[in-house]
């Protein structure tokens, strides 16, 4: 009787990873990027920007109540969502560009999961000690007072970081100083407290406990990155032709010995807990900490650096033959990366041009279709329209409404003596407009006649139009 074959497991239970402290160029680079990215995230909502009396003074604000987005001197309205879409396209193309040139460099240095995990590990190392001390504490079965104190201290610090993270996020959606006072006094909207609670919990769990599991199971990018990479992509790798056969360092070894002394330094510093010597793996985030660890060991044993390094598969044959690899710029400046750069730049240029070409006000005109026209007592024909005018100026403006058509038409604005309307600053106003074909012009009025509404501000510096139709009886 054959033994049934069990189905393969799709999820492996997490083995806690305790990366060892390492120093070097790439570790220092990660510290710098962490400080910059966290500084931008936490401090941006507190930047002030004077927009006048009628607009918020926060430099970056997503004003959900009024459906607007403020970014320093730029104001984006709902109908201008194409700017946001363009920025998302640029972000995607930028990700493709960096991945094709340097592998998962985004994941290793600037991904929020990586940045906050680095911060949580830093706190964990500060409280519990380096790798060996944390391993001993983890393997300790009984809960002594020392273990309880260390774990409690670490958890409280993690919760404070997570709370600051959730709090910083909600500050992007309301005036930060006002919202902070409301949060502390208990007067903030329940949505603010709910959002903070959810973000605090997810940050605490993702950065403190899930860590590498998010990159392996939750993030789709490891499964997509292969399509962005080729044999010329620079990524972290192990020069096995130089390191093998590996073994302990021996002064008088009889058999040939590679430069790798199997010290496990590259494994011990890896935040993903993998061995880069096993080749490229989906779990590798290209953080390059293994390079710093290996270079440090090579320096101490008197071997040249670069056993683990950024390298390209296309350079492997010539490196095995002892020929120096091609310059880095030849790997970066190639057809694929140049195409991505051109597309990224084109989208950016189009967004800038659209930003500077957009008008200071918008207008839409919609005919009232029930009824399509009215015959007045004197025989004139009247059409009714709803004109919606959005004033983007920082002050109230007076606008004049005119009409141009191939047939003689009179225009009047409901509730107004003149053909002008005042729209408050940074707001939208709906105005009912009447077009009248006087009696005696029936012969010139067809069933549908094209009309164009012209709207200009009082200074005449800005002028916009909207097209519509005039319904008549026909000849």
Secondary structure, DSSP 8 states (H G I E B T S, - for coil): ---------S-------------SHHHHHHHHHHHHHHHHHHHGGG-B----TTS--BSEEEETTTTEEEETTEEEEGGGTHHHHHHHHHHHHHHHHHHHHHSSHHHHHT-HHHHHHHHHHHHHHHHH-SHHHHHHHHH--S--HHHHHHHHHHHHHHHHHHHHHHHHHHGGGS-HHHHHHHHHHT-S-HHHHHHHHHHHHHHHHIIIIITHHIIIII-SHHHHGGGG--TT--EEEE-HHHH-S-----TT-SS---S-----HHHHT-TT---GGG---TT-----HHHHHHHHHHHHHT--S-SEEEE-GGGHHHHHTT-----HHHHHSSHHHHHHHHHHHHHHHHHHHHHHHS-SEEEEEEE--SSS-EE-TTS-EEEEEEEEEEE-SSS-EEEEEEEEESS--EEEETT-SSSEEEE-TTEEEEEEEEEEE-TT-GGG--SEEEEEEEEEETTSS-EEEEEEEEE----
